[in-house]
Amino acid sequence: MYKPTLDYAQQLDKEDNLAHLRAQFHIPKDTKGNDWLYFTGNSLGLQPKQTQQYIQQELDDWAKYGVEGHFEARNPWMPYHEFLTNSMAKIVGAKPLEVVVMNTLTTNLHLLMVSFYQPTKTKYKIVIESDAFPSDRYAVQSQLKFHGFDTEEGLIEWKPREGEELLRIEDLEKIVDEQGDEIALLLIGGVNYYTGQYLDIKRIAEIGHAKNCIVGIDLAHGAGNISPELHDSGVDFAAWCTYKYLNSGPGSLAGLFVHEKHAHNKELPRFAGWWNHNKETRFNMRQPFDVMPGAEGWQLSNPPILSMAAIRASLDMFEEVGMEALRAKSEKLTGYFEYLINQIDTDRIKIITPSNPKERGCQLSIQVKNADKSLHKKLTENNIITDWREPDVIRCAPVPMYNSFEDVYRMVECLSSILSEGKEV
């Protein structure tokens, strides 16, 4: 049973086997040198201290070797993306064949839809969640338009029921059961960016495949946060960014998953470039296109090494700790956060994220009645970095790699104090 005291929070930190990881990150500080309370790893993860060393190594080798660094660098650049594959595959529960790090998230979604969104005149519709991240909505609308379909008719929204915030899987099942003959693709956010709801990816795949629909997952808010077990889920494809929970730096490269069942299908339509050509003959320059098997077959260009070095710095930490240990701490840390929020003596607060730890990651979305962005501003003035979403939600993510139980306690203490002032915020 949790306790709402600072001493108890500090005791939990002493008992935390992962507490040492915090010291391996740069924690932003206020003007007096005190650590910020940073709860926006769901938007941009903090920088691991070893990232600079990893990037510096490639800068040094670039200076030392020039173009020969592709072969002579300590970490040769030619196969550099392969250094990331095994660790990334473990994080998302995939086989190495199924994963590659490349491009950015929405770019990858478009490249995947080139292959997997193959509409006909009668089976062309796309299902997304009604409150999908805007970039996903724009991407599927543009795909519909590109293929000559009306975006209003072609887009089906999986919506929460009246008066509810969360999605029900049986409602998706009904949509697909009734309209599946017209649906070509389900593109669903595995963890909803707004509510933090972690959806049943395997069940979504089963529902879609039962009606011969392709199923894709956006794991922007899932990779490094939950354990999606992509291979076992059976989804056809997935994509995710790495700058949130994977701490790779602003705008860094993304990840891509294509299920093994599609790995050797050379007939899948796709855009091509020299980096998804057979690596054994890539530099012969005169060969007809020979696509590589697996997720590497969706690459187009040689990868940006400096960005990949930052990703590697973070993935090495994940490799050392493991997702199982991170998830265990995440459930406990977020559970304590939830407990403390529920102790605040007010009727203005409602957590819209599922209370079941198996249906969420570390993010809690806190709805505050009659609030506006001035509440977020007051938190920021107290050196608490959260994320505001209109009209009245604060998104907070206590990340197990660098947030502490004391962080959570002090954040809730401040929030409670602001609300108890009796002012409209």
TORTISE-495935 format. One record per residue: x negated, y negated, z of N, C-alpha, C in turn; residue in three letters. Coordinates in steps of 0.05 Angstrom, whole numbers, plus 5000, padded with zeros to 4 digits. Atoms other than C-alpha are relative to their C-alpha. Layout:
residues N
XYZXYZXYZALA...
END
This chain:
residues 425
498350245000500050005000498249755000MET501550245002497249334979500649815024TYR499650204979496448755028499449724988LYS500350275012497148005011498149825015PRO502050164985490747765045497449994985THR502650025013484047515021498150215010LEU501749794989480448005067500550264986ASP499349755014484148575034499050004971TYR501050035027482448324964497050044999ALA502949984999475148264983499150295006GLN500649724993475248975012500450174975GLN499649855025478049234946497649964981LEU502450055017472148904910497650165010ASP502249854988467249234958500250304992LYS499649725006470349914942500150064969GLU499749985029470549784866497350104988ASP502449895013465550224829499049854976ASN500750165024465649744770499449715006LEU500450284993464649104809497449884990ALA502650095009457449064786500049894972HIS499950095028459648934714500449704999LEU499550285001461848234731497449844997ARG502650145001454648014741498750014973ALA501249975027453148234669501449824980GLN498650195017457747684641499449725008PHE500150294994457146934635502849915008HIS497450104990462846664678499949704998ILE500050295001464645944660500349885028PRO500050134973463645454718501149724998LYS499150274999466644804740497749815004ASP502150204997462744154750498450035025THR501449964975460844374820498550275000LYS501449745002458045044796501650235010GLY498349784991463845464820501250154976ASN498949845022466346034776502949924995ASP497250025008472745904738501450275007TRP498449755000478346404749501050044972LEU499649975029478546654678501850244994TYR498049805005484747034657500950014971PHE499250015028484646964581498350194983THR501349805016480847574559501850124979GLY498149925021487147724519499849824976ASN500450185023485147134474497149994992SER502949995005477547114480498550115024LEU501649884978473247574522497649835006GLY502550144991467347294561497650134987LEU502549915013460247364535498450175018GLN501949854985456047934560497249874999PRO502650134999449247674582498050134981LYS501949875018445748184538500549934970GLN499450075028449047914475497849834987THR502050185012443847374465497550174992GLN502449835006438247904468500550164975GLN499449835024441748344416499849834975TYR500150175024442647764368497249904995ILE502750095003435647504381498250204987GLN501649795013432748174361500349994969GLN499550005029435948114292498849744988GLU501250255010433747384285496950034998LEU502949955000426647594303499250174976ASP500649825022426748154252500449874973ASP499550165025429647694199497549834995TRP502450175003423847214212497550164992ALA502449845004418747774212499950154974LYS500049825023421048204154501449894975TYR498450085023425647794110501850224990GLY498249805011429348254062499350285008VAL500949744992425248844085501350095027GLU498649934976429148814150502250204996GLY497949805005434449234116499050285005HIS501149734995429649814125498050005023PHE502250004981424049584172500749885027GLU499250114975427849224227500250225022ALA499749804978428049564295502650154998ARG497549885006435349684280500649944970ASN499850075028435349734204502849914992PRO497550135006440749304173501750174980TRP498549855021442549774116502250185013MET497949834988446250274161501249885026PRO499550114974447649774217502950055010TYR497249964992455249854217500450285012HIS499849724990454150594231499250015030GLU500750004971451050414299502449955018PHE497750084984457850174321502250225000LEU497849835006462150744296500850195023THR499449804980461651274351501349875025ASN498950144977462850784408502849904995SER497450115007468650454373502150224998MET498249785003471751124357500950105027ALA499249914973471651324431502049815012LYS498250204988475050674451502850024990ILE497349995010480950774405501050294997VAL499149725001481251534409500150114972GLY500049925028479151694338497550174995ALA502449875010474152114300498249804986LYS501750205014468051744274500649964971PRO499250025028470351894203502249804996LEU497550165003476651494217499749715006GLU500450274990473550844241497749864986VAL502250175010469450274212500549725011VAL499950284992467849564235499549834975VAL500250155025468949064179502049775000MET498250235005472148394160501349895025ASN498450104977477348074205502750134999THR497649844996484048324229502049984977LEU497950025020489048044180499050084972THR501249915025484248164122500250304998THR499949715000483948894142502950104997ASN497249915003491548944148500849984970LEU499350025028492148684077498750224983HIS501349795015486949174051501350275004LEU498649754994490549734086502750024986LEU497450005013497149524057499750034970MET500649945029494049533987500250304995VAL500049715002493250273999502650135009SER497849854987499150454043502849884997PHE497350115006504749984024500450034970TYR499549945029507050283958503050014996GLN497050015001514250053951501150094973PRO498549955025519250293900502449815000THR497750175002525549943878502050055023LYS498049934980529650303931498750035028THR501349954974524450443986497749805003LYS501950225001520849783999499949845026TYR499850174977522749494066497850055021LYS502149984979517849364124501349935026ILE499050044973519549414198497749885017VAL501850114980516048964249501649945025ILE498550084976517748784320500849704997GLU499050265006521848144322498249785010SER501950194990516647784364497250094995ASP502749925008510748044326498149755000ALA501950235002504447614326500449874973PHE499450145025505547084272498450094976PRO501749925023499647304229501050264988SER498849765011502847994222502449944983ASP497550075015509447694201499249874973ARG500850135025506047244150498850204980TYR501349805018502047834123502050174986ALA498149835012507948284112501949854981VAL498450165018512147724083498649954973GLN501550055025506647574033499850254984SER500149755015506148304015502650054986GLN497349975013513648344002500249824976LEU499850205022513247713959498250084977LYS501949925021507047963922501250234983PHE498849785015510948593903502749934987HIS497650095014516848183879502650045016GLY497649964984521648293937500749755017PHE499150224984525747793976499150055029ASP501049964974522647684044502150035021THR497849984981529247624080501250284999GLU498949735003532048274052498050225007GLU502049794997525448644056498950045028GLY501149994974523748494128502150085021LEU498249914979527148884184498749965027ILE501250064974526148654256501150205021GLU499349844977526149124315500149815024TRP499550214980529248684369500650115027LYS499049934973530248714444503049975000PRO497250034997537448784465500749735012ARG499150254990541448174484499549985030GLU500650044972539047904551497550155010GLY502449854993532748344550497549894985GLU502550095013525448184534498550234987GLU501649775009522748894521501450164979LEU499049845021523549344462500750285010LEU499249734993527150014468499450184976ARG500849825022524450594427502450124986ILE497649885012531450874416501249814980GLU498950195020533250234379498450014974ASP501649965024527450334331500950264986LEU499149745011529751054322502649964985GLU497550055013536650804304499649854973LYS500650155025533950304253499050184978ILE501249835019529750824219501950224991VAL498149805006535151354222502149904980ASP497950125017540150884188498949894974GLU501150145024535550524139497450124989GLN502649885007529650994132499650054970GLY500349955028531151144059499249754985ASP500850265012529850404045497449895011GLU502450104986523750324091497550144990ILE502549895010516850414063497850005022ALA502250044981512650174122501049905027LEU499750114974512950074197497349885008LEU502550124991507549574220500649875027LEU499150074973508149504295497549935017ILE502150074981503849164348499950205022GLY500149794979501449714395500449895028GLY499450154975501349214453501049734991VAL498850255009505948624442498549765013ASN501650234991502147974447501449835021TYR498550184983507747604483500850135026TYR499149864975510648104533497950175013THR502049814989504548554541501050285000GLY498949735001508949164528498350184983GLN501649805014504849774508502050214990TYR498049835013509150164459499050284996LEU500649725004509350914449499250054971ASP501049995028504950954387500650274987ILE499549735011505651704378502950044993LYS497149975006513251674382500749834976ARG499450175024513351094332499250144975ILE500949855023509251524284502050224993ALA498149785004514052104293502649904987GLU497550115010520151664281499749914970ILE500550095027517151354218499650234981GLY500749785018514451994188502450184995HIS497649845004521152344198501649914976ALA498650115023523851894144498049934977LYS502050045021517551914101499149714997ASN501050285000515351214121497150015009CYS502850044990508051004129500149855026ILE500050144974506350774200497249885004VAL502550144994501050254215500349855027GLY500050124974499149954282497949775001ILE501850224994496149274300499250025029ASP501049964973491849384361498449765010LEU501450244991489448664370499949985030ALA499950024971491648674442499850275014HIS500249734989490449414452497150105002GLY502749895001483249574433498349905024ALA501550084976478949574496501749955024GLY498150064979485249484538501550255009ASN498649754994489250124533498550224984ILE501249785014487450814506502150114980SER497949945019491550884442499950284988PRO500249735010488951574422501150024971GLU498950035027489851404349500150254984LEU500049755016487852074319502450175008HIS497949834991492652464362502849884996ASP497450135004498151954352501250064972SER499049945027498552124278500649764983GLY499550235017499251404254498250004976VAL501549995025496851294183497649815001ASP502250194999492650674197500449825023PHE499950204979490950154248497849804995ALA502150205001486949514254500049845026ALA500150154975484549084312497649804998TRP502250194998480148484328498250105023CYS501949934979474048534374499349785019THR500850234984473747844405501649975025TYR498450014976479047964458498750185021LYS501049824979477948554504497350134994TYR502549885008471848784465497749805000LEU502050204992468048134481497849964979ASN502050015021464648054414499449714990SER500450275007465147294407502149894981GLY497850125015469846804373499950064970PRO499849945029472247024304498450234991GLY501849785008467947644304501550214983SER498949805018469048244260502250175013LEU497749834991474948724266499450294996ALA500249715003475949474269502350104982GLY498049885017479749924222500050305004LEU499649714997482550624229501750114977PHE498449865019484951084174500050305008VAL499949734990487451764196498650204981HIS501649795015483352374175501650124977GLU498449875021489152644134499949854974LYS500350155025487852084084497049974992HIS502850055003480252124088498950064972ALA501249915025478952484023501849964976HIS498250065021484552213981499049784983ASN501250205018480851853925502149874982LYS497950115018487451723889501549765013GLU498750224986489751223942499249744986LEU500850255011490050533910498549835021PRO501650164981484950063941498449794984ARG501950195011480749453927497250125004PHE502749884999473549633914497849795000ALA502450165000466749333925497650195003GLY502349815001459649603927499650145027TRP500549874974459949774002501950235006TRP498449754997465450293995499350204978ASN501149815019461650623939498150195014HIS501849794989457751263954497349885007ASN502550134991451851033995497550134988LYS502349875012447251543962499349894972GLU500550115027448051213894500749714997THR499150285000450150513914498149824985ARG501950185012443750193890499050084973PHE500649945027443350543824501149794981ASN498850235014447749973801501450064974MET498749945025450050323738502150225002ARG498149784996454450863768502949904999GLN497150074997462050863760500750025029PRO499250014971465650743826500550275011PHE499749744986465251333873500549945029ASP499250094974469151183936499050195022VAL500949844977466451424003502550115015MET497749894984470951874046500349855026PRO499650114974474051634110500449705000GLY499550294997474850924137497949834985ALA502050165015468350704104500849954971GLU499150045027471950764038501749764997GLY498550255002475550114054498249755003TRP501950224999469249694061499849874972GLN500550135026467749184006497249894998LEU502650155001461448794024498150105022SER501949944979455148894062500649835025ASN499050134976456448704135498249785011PRO501550214987454348084174498650105025PRO501549874979448848344220500249855026ILE500150154975448847774271502650045015LEU497549954986456247874286500150295010SER500149724992455248624289498250055025MET501849984976449548534339501549935025ALA498450084977454348174386502050225007ALA498249784995459348744378498550235013ILE501649774989453949254392499349955029ARG500750064972451948894456502350075019ALA497749944984459048964482500650305000SER499349725002460249674456498150175017LEU501949854984453949914492501050005030ASP498950014973457249694557502450195003MET497849825000463650064540499150295000PHE501149735002459550674523499050095027GLU501049934974456250654591502250055021GLU497949984979462650564631502250204992VAL497949825009467850934589502849885005GLY497350114998475150764577501650125023MET498549884978477651244630499649855026GLU500650154975474150864686501249724998ALA498950275003476250194657503050005003LEU497149994997483550404652500850045029ARG499349954972483550664723499849745016ALA500250254986480949994749502249804991LYS498150185011485549614703502850045013SER497449944988491749964730500149905029GLU500150094972489649814802499949705002LYS500450294999487549094789502649864991LEU497550115009493848934749502350065019THR498049934980498049294800499949825024GLY500350194978495248854855500949724993TYR499150255010496448244813503149985000PHE497149995000503648444803501249995028GLU499150004972504548584877499949715012TYR500350274989501947894896502049804988LEU498050185013506347534845502750045012ILE497449944989512347894873500349915029ASN499950104972510447644943500649705001GLN499550295000511346914922503049955006ILE497350054991517446644957501449794982ASP498650175019521246364898501850184982THR498349855019526846574851499549904971ASP500650115026523546214793498250184983ARG502049845014518646764774501250274992ILE499249735010519947384732497750104983LYS502049875017514747854704501450154978ILE498649875022517148054635498550244988ILE501549765008511648574624501150245015THR498949774986513749284640498550055027PRO501149944974512649494713498550275000SER501349745002510550194692497149964989ASN502850045009502850184687499450144973PRO500549865025503250684629501349864976LYS498750155021507350174589498849724997GLU501350265002502449594595497050045001ARG502950014995495149414593499649835024GLY500650174977492148894639501549745000CYS498650265001496248304615502750015014GLN497350054990502148054655501049744989LEU498750245010506847554623502049905021SER498550114977509847114678501949784990ILE498050195009516246754661500749835025GLN499450184978517446134704502349824993VAL497550145006524445854705499649695003LYS500150305001525045104688497149894999ASN502850095002517545064675499549904972ALA501050075026513944724618497050015002ASP502949965001506744664598498549855022LYS501350144978505244204656499150195022SER500849804980504944824700497350124991LEU502649915011499345094655497849795005HIS501950214997495944424659499149985029LYS500850014972496044434735498250235008LYS501849774996492945124736497349944989LEU502650065012487544884689498549795017THR501250204983486244284734498850135025GLU501149854977484844794789498150214991ASN502049825011479845154744501050294997ASN498849745006484545724729500850004970ILE499650005029484445904655502050224993ILE497949815009490946234632500849924972THR499150045027494746244568503049935000ASP497250095000501345864557501350084974TRP498449945023506646114510502849885004ARG497350124998512945714496502250215000GLU499450264986517945624524499149995029PRO500450014971516245844595498350235011ASP501549764992511146414598497049945003VAL502950004996504146444627499050284995ILE501249745004500047024600497450015015ARG502549974984494647264648499050294997CYS501249745004489847834636497750045019ALA502349944983485548074694498450234988PRO501649815015480248434654498250165019VAL501549844981477049024691497049974999PRO502950035003470148884664498849775016MET501250234987469348204696501849865020TYR498350124980475448004737499950165026ASN500149874974475548154811502849995014SER497650014985481048294861500349725014PHE500050274988479047634894501049794980GLU499050185021480147274828503150005000ASP497149975001487247544827501349875024VAL498950114975488547354899500049694999TYR500250305001486146634889501749884979ARG498350115020489946544825502949995010MET497349994991496546754856500449815023VAL499950194978495046334918500549724989GLU499750265012494345724874502749964986CYS497450015013500545884832502249965021LEU498050034978504545964896500149725011SER500250274989502045304922501249794981SER498950195019503844934858503150025000ILE497149975000510845224858501449915025LEU498850084975511945074931500049705005SER500050294998510744334920502849884997GLU497350095003518044294902500549824977GLY499750175024516843924837500650174976LYS499449865025519344114769497450014984GLU502449975016513444394731500550194977VAL
END
